[in-house]
Amino acid sequence: MDLLDLLFPKRCVACKAFGSYICPNCFAYLSFQSEDNCLVCNRPAIGGKTHPGCVGRYTIDGVSASLTYNHTAKRMITALKYQPYISNMKTVLAELFYEGIIQKPYFVKFSQQSCLLVPIPLHPSRLRRRGYNQSELLAKEMAKKFGFKVENCLQRIKDTSSQFALKREDRLKNMKDAFVLKLKTKDLIQNKAIILVDDLVTSGATMLETAKVLKKSGAKNVWGVALCHGS
């Protein structure tokens, strides 16, 4: 145990027991996501791949999530994103992220290409308050495991209202035109396979909008991955 652990002992974010950020008892409540949805129609899809009938010129190719968004997973993500801002949660979350995502055959096939990992960006005002982008932290940890490069090529220009209480149609409207591609990164994504990285996917509005921006800017393929899938 190092000095920091003595001064600031780790506590389970779910039950507050001392010892680690997630204790063995609470860890047992976590479960890997067994099925993913097509983000376009929001219906179950084999491997999370966008249904053939839902495919358009600028639609995302598919999405995969690692964990079911239950009480324990929610506590872990909340600890990373909100006060007390436990950024070190990234390590344990990235391990879970990786273990869940490599069980997805369609994603594994997609990732056999030379891919770029692109984190979903925060609006600058929210980034200043938090001090870091949780999706970028996860993307950098995942990059170590896959051997891919992380590129922050997206910029959030619209400080969108909370998606929590909105219906799916309103979430899609809320995210419309919320993102742009950073001009200096346009050459980096030309004809490339892109993996979008986020902590949580619900309606898929954010993934759909960012995939559209990337494909309009020249990306060849775009797949989304999220730590958790929730409603």
Residue pairs with C-beta under 8 A, 6 or more apart in sequence:
9 18
9 19
10 18
10 19
10 20
10 21
11 17
11 18
11 19
11 21
12 18
12 19
12 20
12 21
12 22
12 23
12 26
13 21
13 22
13 75
13 76
13 78
13 79
13 86
13 89
14 22
14 23
14 26
14 29
14 71
14 72
14 75
14 76
15 23
15 25
15 26
17 23
17 25
21 76
21 79
21 86
21 88
21 89
21 92
22 30
22 72
22 76
22 92
26 72
26 75
27 72
29 70
29 71
29 72
30 67
30 68
30 70
30 72
30 73
30 96
31 67
31 68
31 70
32 66
32 67
32 68
32 99
32 100
32 103
33 64
33 65
33 66
33 67
33 68
33 100
33 228
33 229
34 68
35 44
36 44
36 45
36 47
36 48
36 62
36 63
36 64
36 65
36 104
36 229
37 43
37 44
37 45
37 48
37 63
37 204
37 229
38 44
38 45
38 48
38 49
38 50
38 51
38 54
38 62
39 50
39 60
39 63
39 201
39 204
39 207
39 208
39 224
40 50
40 51
40 54
40 55
40 56
40 59
40 60
40 204
40 208
41 51
41 54
42 168
42 203
42 204
43 51
45 51
45 62
46 106
47 62
47 64
47 104
47 105
47 106
47 107
48 62
48 63
48 64
48 65
48 104
48 106
48 107
49 61
49 62
49 106
50 59
50 60
50 61
50 62
57 215
58 211
58 212
58 215
58 216
59 208
59 211
59 212
59 215
60 196
60 204
60 207
60 208
60 211
60 222
60 223
60 224
61 110
61 211
61 221
61 222
61 223
62 106
62 107
62 110
62 223
62 224
63 201
63 204
63 207
63 223
63 224
63 225
63 226
64 101
64 104
64 106
64 107
64 223
64 224
64 225
64 226
65 100
65 201
65 225
65 226
65 227
65 228
65 229
66 96
66 97
66 98
66 99
66 100
66 101
66 225
66 226
66 227
66 228
67 73
67 96
67 97
67 100
67 227
67 228
67 229
68 228
68 229
68 230
69 200
69 228
69 229
69 230
69 231
73 227
73 228
74 228
74 230
76 89
76 92
76 93
77 93
77 134
77 199
77 200
77 227
77 228
79 86
79 89
80 86
80 87
80 89
80 90
80 93
80 134
80 137
80 199
81 130
81 134
81 199
85 130
85 131
85 132
87 131
87 132
87 137
90 134
90 137
90 138
90 141
91 141
93 138
93 141
93 199
93 227
94 138
94 141
94 142
94 145
96 227
97 138
97 141
97 142
97 225
97 227
98 142
98 145
101 107
101 142
101 225
102 108
107 223
107 225
110 193
110 195
110 221
110 223
111 146
111 195
111 223
113 193
113 221
114 148
114 192
114 193
115 146
115 148
115 192
115 193
115 194
115 195
116 148
116 149
116 150
116 151
116 153
116 188
116 189
116 192
116 193
116 194
116 195
117 139
117 142
117 143
117 146
117 148
117 149
117 150
117 151
117 195
117 197
118 139
118 150
118 151
118 152
118 153
118 154
118 194
118 195
118 196
118 197
118 210
118 214
119 133
119 135
119 136
119 138
119 139
119 150
119 152
119 154
119 196
119 197
119 198
120 135
120 154
120 196
120 197
120 198
120 206
120 207
120 210
121 127
121 133
121 135
121 136
121 152
121 154
121 155
121 156
121 179
122 130
122 133
122 135
122 156
123 156
123 157
123 158
123 159
123 160
124 156
125 159
126 159
127 133
134 199
135 197
135 198
135 199
136 150
136 152
138 197
138 199
138 227
139 150
139 197
140 150
142 148
142 197
142 225
143 149
143 150
148 195
151 185
151 188
151 189
152 182
152 185
153 181
153 182
153 185
153 188
153 189
153 214
154 179
154 180
154 181
154 182
154 210
154 213
154 214
155 179
155 180
155 181
155 182
156 178
156 179
157 177
157 178
157 179
157 180
158 177
158 178
158 179
160 174
160 175
160 178
161 174
163 171
163 174
163 175
163 202
163 203
163 205
166 174
168 203
168 205
171 202
171 203
171 205
172 203
172 205
172 208
172 209
174 205
175 205
175 206
175 208
175 209
176 209
177 209
178 206
178 209
179 209
179 210
179 213
180 213
181 189
181 213
181 214
181 217
186 217
186 218
189 214
189 217
189 218
189 219
190 218
190 219
191 218
191 219
191 220
192 219
192 220
193 219
193 220
193 221
193 222
193 223
194 211
194 214
194 219
194 221
194 222
194 223
195 222
195 223
195 224
195 225
196 207
196 210
196 211
196 214
196 222
196 223
196 224
196 225
197 224
197 225
197 226
198 206
198 207
198 224
198 225
198 226
198 227
199 226
199 227
199 228
200 226
200 227
200 228
200 229
200 230
201 207
201 224
201 226
201 228
201 229
201 230
202 229
202 230
202 231
204 224
207 224
207 226
211 222
211 224
214 222
215 222
